[in-house]
């Protein structure tokens, strides 16, 4: 029997700073909920809207795998490894912070907002050499199938690589369609985040920005009640 935890969209932490409208699936900054510190190795899933021309000034990170997924707009990035550029909607960025990096992130456009997901995953090895990568993913390659965005270093699966036995997939699931997912390790769990749409899994209906964590299972099945955009994160449950 699988174990589930349901996170409705309107139960997330919320902070509106004017230039930044942020929703936190897990405890972050000024939002703290002792029951929502992390889901296994998944430590942060922030759903941020950043006003035109605004952003996060240079700040440090270490020993964290940081994945950024712009949903709309363009994000300007610069870091202490010498990387500088723009990440567009349709691309994914990964940073292994390792021994330490400093970076800044700004909305590249002055007259349009950006909506991005920032994900932090606790690594399985500390103090690694910092690394950076980004890649564009074609939307047609996730229609009614899982598109691999992120997978572990040393694994032959597609996607950008991180320092953890974790996988991130995305699908655009058409109304009435179902999709299954088999765990890479049955001690892992999956966290399903509905970007848009309405789906059901494990007897729970999920709407836009709702999420469910599922563990103690070998596979899951998701059915779309309407055309839906779904993010799925498989992570170790034991740290």
Steps between C-alpha positions, in 0.01 A plus 500: 500500500654829393539796734384842383514862612281759328600867466219718366615808307343740750684341796842599370698772669451838334705819496420803286791744494360708216777418254482132604185296554613165638325178599696243700409130503744449789631716783710781355615844613219651712267202449536216749284191545652220706301243300629635169878525526570265208378192313794263519790665316266764351566806717352793304239549230438871457251639249624855441362790296759774451410846368665643188866591549503381861673203659731346755833673557824307535469245781678178605405131497685184596429125515170517318378390157306796357267454204324795336209457257364821343130450420464835323742781427880513505744489792840671490768303686856579606720300738845476655592209267497745209165399357281781370196481277124478472279200577176504304168330551550147364849473645620349828804609701691294756771605743690272734597755763745259667786679676332834433384738229364851478242598241235754406168455320299778337198526275661560161202705379403835648136501388394138560493281808671164526353193670753239602526189714812473713572156642763407757601137547732391781807333340628152582860624513624817665768746391511396135646727233230753403355453153243664272294392201186596312301341219196566284227236499252473212140513619386246239723237661288496815155465345340206683840368603756575768779730385814457710633838611744400774669172599793390720865550414639168374159382379432443131153658510440816300488847652727733692705341776495557876687360798214288634308185405204713393305537179280788379251443217228705338199408288222680316218251551191530281150486650391140558853362468684306771872457553694269730840542662723225637732590786873462442530393863205381709640681805461831315192719496344719232371854537247595232440871442224607262619805307165531323190286460317238704619145561435212736740254661484273804132594543583871530395769254761769436438837339732783395799528738374218726755232587518153649791304642482124454734248661520129581394400150664360187289685244234767464230582249374850414181580305418841353147637528601790272812584303766521773865595548658282770841503670614181671801474733632164620730539801653283772292503817790412729770763541 
